[in-house]
Each structure stands twice: as structure tokens, then as C-alpha cells.
Amino acid sequence: MTNHNVMQEQLHAKPPIPREHEQNNRSVRDMVGQRGLQPEQLPAEEDIQKLERRVKTEEKKLLKQTGKLPSSKQSGSKIIQSDDCCQ
């Protein structure tokens, strides 16, 4: 929103750009407040980097537990076409 307004209103100097940013933040905060939400009272979410590390670790554990699935070339399996299925 700030970028749009800076371009639309052709703001170039330092003082008007931070003022525009602050006004946009106040507007968004007011709108959220009108919906009955206060960001300070929302529960904190898990840090995204910690979540990514945990998912990666769990994926590695699952891979070790199950082993790699063989590719279709290695297993010698044939892909069944829908025409071949029920004849």
C-alpha cells in the first residue's frame, strides 16, 4: 500500500515517505481493531525457520524408517494403462 501511494502521489523526499508508511500502519491497525482483533493478544506462532528445520528433520527420519521407494525402472514394474486394466 505504501509503495502504491508513494508512486501515485510521487513522494520522493524522506519525510513524506515514512509519514505515509506510518499512516498506512495506523489505518490497517484501526481496521483490524474494528474487527475485534488486537495483535498483542494473538498467540505467537512458531518461528518459520524452526518449523522448516523440524519438517526437514522429520522427513529424514521417515526416509530412514521406510527406505527409498524404488523407481519404476529399478523395480521392473510396468505402468498399467487404463485400457490394459480390466481385460
RABEL-V444952 format. One record per run of one state. SS is the DSSP state (hx for helix, st for strand, lp for the rest). FROM is the first residue (numbers start at 1). LEN is the number of residues. If there is no record, write none. Layout:
<<SS,FROM,LEN> <SS,FROM,LEN>>
This chain:
<<lp,1,1> <hx,2,7> <lp,9,5> <hx,14,21> <lp,35,4> <hx,39,3> <lp,42,6> <hx,48,19> <lp,67,5> <hx,72,4> <lp,76,12>>
